[in-house]
Amino acid sequence: MNLTKPTLAILGGSGDLGGGLAFRWARAGYSIIIGSRSADKASEAAAKLAGRGVGGSARGLDNEAAAAAGDIVVLTVPFANQAPTLEAVRAALQGKILIDVTVPLVPPKVGTVQLPAGGSAGQIAQSLLGEGVRVVSAFQNVAAAHLDDPDHDPDCDVLVCGNDAAACQQVLTLVAAAGMKGWHAGPIANAAAAEALTSVLITLNRRYKIPGAGLRITGTPQA
């Protein structure tokens, strides 16, 4: 592991949200591994990222190799692909932090909250991977286009949920590195609230023509 910054492996990093997070973190000097089901597609996305003049390095691997090589792993795939992807990389994730960005959207009614029987995508990930993996749920309420725009302030807070306080603190550091304010919002069970809010924000975007509504926590924390 880099003495100052962990290497971040982003599974699904060739997609919009994964690519946006990869850009923000690479610009902050983190070494990025783009993971994809296709190693060629991952390499293409990594080359594109490196060509944007970011401070950190970027390379592409298939998902299993990326999960093995990353110090912290980020999952940014559609809900339908969450369980199959995690099952394929479960062994490589043991002993690591997994940041699960999955939202249980069920097309075509993505503006309607439809939480899964397991409670939330975050809880499903923790149950599937076991206690050997510290699952932290975060970044569900951030517009991908805002992350990918170097001139745009994401203007959005991030709720961070997980059962391991130290892992959540590391994720809060990554939230700040991506240019946003993070809040430790409780155990992984509370991820259901953040995931549900995504459908609410989609509805607001449609109804009020907002180009990527976000979430803000008001109030000032006491020392």
JOTA-V107799 format. One record per residue. RES is the residue in three letters. OMEGA is omega in whole degrees, -180 to 180 (NA if undefined). NEAR is the number of other ideal C-beta (glycine too) atoms within 12 Angstrom. Layout:
res: {RES | RES}
omega: {OMEGA | OMEGA}
near: {NEAR | NEAR}
This chain:
res: {MET | ASN | LEU | THR | LYS | PRO | THR | LEU | ALA | ILE | LEU | GLY | GLY | SER | GLY | ASP | LEU | GLY | GLY | GLY | LEU | ALA | PHE | ARG | TRP | ALA | ARG | ALA | GLY | TYR | SER | ILE | ILE | ILE | GLY | SER | ARG | SER | ALA | ASP | LYS | ALA | SER | GLU | ALA | ALA | ALA | LYS | LEU | ALA | GLY | ARG | GLY | VAL | GLY | GLY | SER | ALA | ARG | GLY | LEU | ASP | ASN | GLU | ALA | ALA | ALA | ALA | ALA | GLY | ASP | ILE | VAL | VAL | LEU | THR | VAL | PRO | PHE | ALA | ASN | GLN | ALA | PRO | THR | LEU | GLU | ALA | VAL | ARG | ALA | ALA | LEU | GLN | GLY | LYS | ILE | LEU | ILE | ASP | VAL | THR | VAL | PRO | LEU | VAL | PRO | PRO | LYS | VAL | GLY | THR | VAL | GLN | LEU | PRO | ALA | GLY | GLY | SER | ALA | GLY | GLN | ILE | ALA | GLN | SER | LEU | LEU | GLY | GLU | GLY | VAL | ARG | VAL | VAL | SER | ALA | PHE | GLN | ASN | VAL | ALA | ALA | ALA | HIS | LEU | ASP | ASP | PRO | ASP | HIS | ASP | PRO | ASP | CYS | ASP | VAL | LEU | VAL | CYS | GLY | ASN | ASP | ALA | ALA | ALA | CYS | GLN | GLN | VAL | LEU | THR | LEU | VAL | ALA | ALA | ALA | GLY | MET | LYS | GLY | TRP | HIS | ALA | GLY | PRO | ILE | ALA | ASN | ALA | ALA | ALA | ALA | GLU | ALA | LEU | THR | SER | VAL | LEU | ILE | THR | LEU | ASN | ARG | ARG | TYR | LYS | ILE | PRO | GLY | ALA | GLY | LEU | ARG | ILE | THR | GLY | THR | PRO | GLN | ALA}
omega: {173 | -175 | -178 | -177 | 177 | 172 | -176 | 176 | -176 | 179 | -170 | -176 | 177 | 177 | -174 | -177 | 178 | 179 | 178 | 177 | 179 | 180 | -178 | -177 | 177 | 178 | 178 | 175 | 178 | 173 | -173 | 169 | 176 | 177 | 178 | 175 | 177 | 178 | 179 | 179 | 178 | 180 | 178 | 180 | 179 | 178 | 178 | 178 | -180 | -180 | -180 | 175 | -180 | -177 | -178 | 179 | 179 | 175 | -176 | 179 | 171 | -172 | -177 | 178 | 179 | 179 | 179 | -174 | -176 | 173 | 173 | -176 | -178 | -180 | -178 | -179 | 175 | -178 | -179 | -179 | -175 | -175 | 178 | -180 | -179 | 178 | -179 | -175 | -174 | -178 | -178 | -177 | -175 | -180 | -176 | 170 | 171 | 173 | -178 | -179 | -174 | 173 | -178 | 176 | -179 | 179 | 5 | -175 | -177 | 177 | 178 | 180 | 180 | -178 | -176 | -179 | 179 | 178 | 179 | 176 | 179 | 179 | 177 | -180 | -179 | 180 | -178 | -174 | -179 | -175 | 177 | 178 | 179 | -178 | 176 | -180 | -178 | 171 | -178 | -171 | -178 | 179 | -178 | -178 | 178 | 179 | -174 | -179 | -176 | -178 | -175 | 171 | -178 | 175 | -175 | 172 | -177 | 175 | -177 | -177 | 178 | -177 | -178 | -175 | -179 | 178 | 178 | 180 | 177 | 179 | 176 | 175 | 179 | 176 | 179 | 180 | 178 | 175 | -179 | 176 | 179 | 178 | 175 | -170 | 175 | -175 | -176 | 177 | -179 | 177 | 179 | -178 | 180 | 180 | 179 | -180 | 179 | 178 | 177 | 180 | 176 | 178 | 178 | 178 | -177 | -173 | -174 | 178 | 178 | 180 | 178 | 178 | 180 | -176 | 174 | 174 | -179 | -180 | -178 | 179 | 176 | -179 | NA}
near: {17 | 16 | 7 | 14 | 23 | 30 | 33 | 49 | 46 | 53 | 52 | 44 | 48 | 38 | 31 | 26 | 39 | 47 | 37 | 40 | 48 | 50 | 42 | 41 | 44 | 40 | 27 | 26 | 21 | 35 | 31 | 52 | 44 | 50 | 47 | 36 | 26 | 20 | 22 | 16 | 25 | 37 | 25 | 21 | 39 | 36 | 20 | 24 | 38 | 24 | 13 | 23 | 13 | 25 | 20 | 30 | 23 | 39 | 32 | 36 | 35 | 30 | 41 | 27 | 26 | 47 | 41 | 25 | 31 | 39 | 30 | 41 | 50 | 53 | 54 | 43 | 35 | 25 | 34 | 17 | 24 | 38 | 25 | 19 | 41 | 36 | 20 | 26 | 38 | 29 | 17 | 31 | 40 | 19 | 22 | 34 | 41 | 48 | 51 | 48 | 51 | 44 | 42 | 38 | 31 | 20 | 15 | 9 | 13 | 21 | 22 | 18 | 24 | 23 | 28 | 27 | 12 | 23 | 24 | 38 | 46 | 51 | 32 | 33 | 46 | 37 | 25 | 29 | 36 | 18 | 16 | 18 | 34 | 34 | 45 | 48 | 52 | 51 | 46 | 45 | 44 | 42 | 31 | 32 | 21 | 31 | 38 | 29 | 23 | 19 | 10 | 22 | 18 | 35 | 22 | 36 | 30 | 41 | 41 | 43 | 44 | 38 | 28 | 25 | 18 | 15 | 34 | 34 | 20 | 31 | 43 | 30 | 30 | 38 | 36 | 22 | 30 | 38 | 28 | 37 | 26 | 35 | 29 | 32 | 32 | 21 | 26 | 41 | 24 | 28 | 43 | 32 | 28 | 45 | 43 | 31 | 35 | 43 | 30 | 26 | 31 | 29 | 20 | 21 | 22 | 17 | 12 | 12 | 9 | 18 | 17 | 30 | 27 | 32 | 31 | 18 | 21 | 9 | 8 | 6 | 9 | 4 | 3}
